[in-house]
Amino acid sequence: MIERRPLLAFSFGWVLFLLLSAACVPTADPISPTITSPIIEPSLAQTTAVVPSPLPPTDESNTPLEVPAEIPSPAMTESPDLITRPGEPIARLAPGTRLVLESIWMMDAATGWAAGGVNDDRAHILTTSNGGETWRDVTPPEPVTENASILAVAAFFLDADTGWAAFQRAPTAEGFLAPIVWRTTDRGETWMQGEPLDVSGFMGFYGPSRIGFSDPEHGWILLDLDSAMMHRYVAIYATEDAGLHWTRVVDPDTDAPIQTGDKTGLVLGSAGIGLLTRDLHGLVEGVSVEITRDGGATWESIPLALPENVAVSQLCWSHSPVVFSETTLAVGVSCREWNESGSGEDNWLDGAAYIFLTYDGGQIWERVDAPGGILMYLPGDVILSLGRDIHRSEDGGRSWRFVKHVSWDANFSFVSVQLGWAAARAEDEHALVQTLDGGRTWIALEPCISQE
């Protein structure tokens, strides 16, 4: 339920009604959007948030790691031959269209990206230059036919101009099409397509679920494949030329521990080191992080030492992997405790949570307590724990300050300690909300396609 205060007794649905009935008018101030919507004052619950790529924390000497002021543009490489596919490019949304945002990646106070759309058509790539009030549809020209729908889009954005996207498609009568990865370096004005991913030997379903780049040239993409028992099969591809060509480095035939359990996070650095996190749902004792030092070709399972008081009745899983450098890595761990008096989903309660840090490339891991949400790292030893409970640490995770309870799940994006956005959802309702005070209050925006 929404916390109620005098003059602010709005439910989440009433906020959405106001947004849907308002006019879609571009703002005149691209840096500080005019705020006219009621403040959402949510209550406590649990999160399933997904967070964009974090920025580096400090090292063990408490000296902040340097963050590049600018990211160099990718080298322009000749594109592979254009791929002829049946169908017409995905139709872009009309001006004035009200938007439902699934994911958001803000780069600064004004510019950013999102994935979303309307109704069941939510695989559009969008960009904003006014803090999220209005958006342009810059979806890549992925061809579709009347009987071949787009299920989802996986995307990653390196800066305000550069991004990659790949579409998860329903099968046609002839089966699944090999996915292609699209790249833009001009804020979505134009897109270049890479070569089709090698899907030879795959049977049944396959579709892109995650993309990441450590720099303009080096990136990876994860394909979800069919599942069986506790195996959640995946394939990993890597690129060294900005996504024009891809090498399959892992598939179900690879002898790797990553094929079991649900994948909760993946990151690969340009030097070849990477982390993958999983949720094994308590079927395997303990918790681990999977580490690669050769770009994903081989993986080693590293056990993470939990305190002795973490009983076998607790389910623990790893999440929020981060590669800051070849030697400095981090991963989050969250646990649940068995509730004997509960029933159904209430049988499990949120339990202990931790951050594991290593400064020697994964040999020795330091453990600190954490609140349990998805972790986002900001400069200056600031870490945000994001979910239905929002917490902040300003000393690298050694102490935490409670910020806010919210009543919705979300995909969060913060560009500073104070300024952030959330693509929020509560059951069948959605809203784009913004905070100007580090998450203490959230303000509803009115995302729509620009009239320009």
Secondary structure, 3 states (H helix, E strand, C coil): CCCCCCCCCCCHHHHHHHHHHCCCCCCCCCCCCCCCCCEECCCCCCCCCCCCCCCCCECCCCCECCCCCCCCCCCCCCCCCCCCCCCEECCCCCCCCECEEEEEEECCCCCEEEEEEECCEEEEEEEECCCCCEEEECCCCCEECCCCCEEEEEEEECCCCCEEEEEEECCECCECCCCCEEEECCCCCCCEECCCCCCCCCCCCEEEEEEEECCCCCEEEEEEEEEECCEEEEEEEEECCCCCCCEEEECCCCCCHHHECEEEEEEECCCCCEEEEEECCCCCCCCEEEEECCCCCCCEEEECCCCCCCCCCCEEEEEEEEECCCCCEEEEEEEEEECCCCCHHHHEEEEEEEEEEECCCCCCCEEEECCCCEEEEECCCEEEEECCEEEEECCCCCCCEEEEECCCEEEEEECCCCCEEEEEEECCEEEEEEECCCCCCEEECCCEECCC
